[in-house]
Amino acid sequence: MNRHKVTDTAVQQMRARVAELGRLMFDRHLTDAAGGNISARVGDVVCMSPRFSGSRRQWHLSPDDVLVVDLEGNVLEGTGGTSRESNVHFKLHREFGAYGTGVIHAHARNVLVFAAMGLSMPPVLEANLKFGEVKCIEYAPAHSQELAELVAAALRGQESRIVKQAAGVIAPWHGIFLIGKDIEAAFDAVERFDTNAYCILMAQQALGGRDLLAEQRAALDAAVARWAGR
C-alpha cells in the first residue's frame, strides 16, 4: 500500500468526518453505547470507527482514533481493532463500491423497535418513499460472515437507490445496516429511517393499535401517482 494514500488530505478529512458523525449519531439517539459503526471509502482505503467506539468511548472519537484500513481489513493507520461488524462493512464496500462509499450500522432508537419485533418498515413519509420498504432480513448472529451475506443479498437489486441516496435493511433483534452514495447520504438516511419509524410508532400508540397508517400509505401513494401523471 502506498503510504501517500493513507496520509492524503482527503483521507484525513474523512477520518475527522467519521468521528464527527459518530458523535452526532450518539447525541441524536441514532445509535447507542452498545454498538454501531461507521465506515467511508476514500479511493482504495476505508476510514472506519474503531471497536468499542460506543461502550468505551461513548463516541467521543478524535480523527486519529478513526482507523484507516484496506479492503482486506489490514489496519494502515490508527490504533485498536476493527469494528466487530467489519464483515458487513467490507462485504458492502467490495460488492457495492461502484454505487456508494458510506456504510453505517446503527442502533437507532425507534428502528430498534422494528428490529425487536422482526418487522419490515414501510415508508409513511414522502421523504422516505425513495427507500421503499426497509426489509427485515433473516436472522444471523451479530459479527458473523453469515450476517454480512444476508445483508448484501437483501441489498441486491437496490443499486439505483444507493446511487440516488441509500438503501438499508433491518437485522432482527440487532439494528439497521445501510450503504449510501457517500457518508453524508448514509447519515441522512439513518435519521430519515428513524423518523419514519417514530411516526409509525406514535400513530399506532395514538390510535390504540389501529393501523390507520395503512390508509395513509395508500393515500400517499395515490397523491404521488396523481402528481406524476401531470
N, C-alpha and C positions, 0 to 999 in steps of 0.2 A: 504494500500500500504506500503510495506516495504521501509523505508526511504533509506536503503542501495542502492536500485535500482536507487534512484534519485541522490545520491552522488557518485555513481560508476564512476570510471575514464573514462570508455568508454562513459558514458552519458555526462560528462563534456567536453570531447574531441569533441563529436558530436555537442554540443552547440557552441563551437568555430568554427567548420567547417561550420555550418549553417550560422553563422554571416559572415564568410569569403566569402562563396559562394553568399550570398545576395549582398555583395558589388561588387563582380566580375560581377554578372548579371547586376547590375545597370550601372557599368562602361562600360560594353560591349554592352549596349543597348538591353539586353535580357529581361529586364523589365524596368519599369519606376516608377516615384514618385506616380503615380495614383494607383498602385496596384502591385499584385504579392505576392506570399507566398511560403514558403519552409517548408517541414517537413521531418523528418527522424526518423524511428522507431529503437529503441535500446532495445531489449528484449520486455518487455510489457509496455514501456513508449515511448512517442514521443517527440522529440525536434522540436519545431515549432517557426517560426518567429512570433513576436507579431503583433497585429493590428497596423496599421498606420506606418509600417516599412518604407514605401516609403514617404508618404505625410508629416510626421512629423519628420522623422529621416534621410531621403534621404539614407536609407540603411547603415547608419553608426551605426551598431549594435556591442555591446560588447557581449562576451559569456554570461554574466549574464542577458542580455536583452532577450536572447532566452528562450522561455518558455519550461518547462518540464510538459507534460500533460499525463494523462492516456487515454485509448481508449474511455472513456466516455466523454472526454473533460474537466475533472477536472484539474485545474492548481495545480501542485505539487510544482513547483518552478519557480521563475521569477515573474515579475510584469507586469500588463497590461492585456488586454483581448486577447483571441484567435483570430486568423485571421477570417475575415468575410467570407472567403471561407473554413472555417474549416469543413463545412458539406461534401464538396468533399473530403478533406484530410482524414477525419475519415472513410468515406464510402470506399475509396480505400484501406486504411490500413486494415480495417476489412475484406473486401471481397477478396483482392488480396495479403494479407500479407504473404501467403505461397510462393509467386513468387517474391515479391520485397519489399523494405523498404524505398525507397526515392520517395517523391511526390513533384512536383513543379507545380505551376500555374504561368504563365509568360505573360507579355505584350511585347513579343519580337517584335521589330520594324517592321521587314519585314513580319513576320507571321501575324501581325495585319492587313495587307492589305487583306489577305485571310479572316480573321475574319470579316472585314468590308464589304467584298463582299459576305460573306456567302458561301465561296468556300472551297471544299476539296483540299488537296495539294498532287499531285503525287510526287514520288521520281524522281529526274532528275540527281542525283549523285550516283555513286557506293556506297559511304559511307552511303547512306540513303535507299538502297534497302531493307535492313533487317527490316525497319519500315513499309514498304508497303505504301499505300496511307493513309495520315492522314485525316481522315474523319471530315467533318464539321457536327456537330450534330444539332438536332432541338433546337430551342430557349427555354430557360427558364430563368427567372430573376436571375441576379447575387445574390449570397448569399443564394439561395433557396435550399430546400431539393430536389425539382424537378430537379434542375440542377445537383445535386450530382447523382441522379438516372439515368439521361440521360448519364452522363459521364461514369458511371460504366457500363451501358448497352452497350455502344459503345466499351468498352474495353474487354467485354466478348468474348472469342474466340481468344484473343491475348495474352494469358498467356505465350505461348512459346516465344513471342517477349520480354515480360517483363523479363523472366528468362535469355534470351540472352543479352538484354540490357535495352530496354524500349519500351513502347507503349504510344501513345498520341492521343488526339482529339482536334479539334478546336471548341470553343464555339462561335457562331456567335455574332458579334458586341462586343466581350469581350476579348478573348485571347486563350491561349493554356493550356491544363491540361495534365499532363503525370505522369506515375509511372515507375520508373526504378528499376533494381535489387538492387541498392543501390543509395545513394545520388550522388555519383560521376558519375555513369552511367546516372542518370537523368539530371544532369547539362550538361554533354556531349551531350545528346540527344537534349536539348533545343538549343544549339548552332548549332548542325547539322541541325535541323529543320529550324532555321532562315537563315543559309547559303543557304540551298536548296531553301527557299522562295526568297532570294535575287537573286539567279541565274535565277529563273523563271522571276522575275520582270524585271531584267536588259535585259534578252534576248527578252522579249516581247517589251520593250521600243526600243531596238536597231533595232528590226525587224518590227517596226511600227504596232504591234499588230498581225502580222502573227505568227501562232503557230508552228514555226519550232521545238520547244521543243517536240511536239508530235512525230515528226520524230526521234528526238534524243532519246526519251524514248524507242521507238521501236528498235532503233539501239543498245541501251544499253542492253535491254532485250535479243536481238539476240546474242550479244557478250558474255554475261554471259552464255547463253544456250550453245554456242559453246564450251566454256571452261569447262562447267560442263560435256559435253559429251566426254571429252578427257580422 
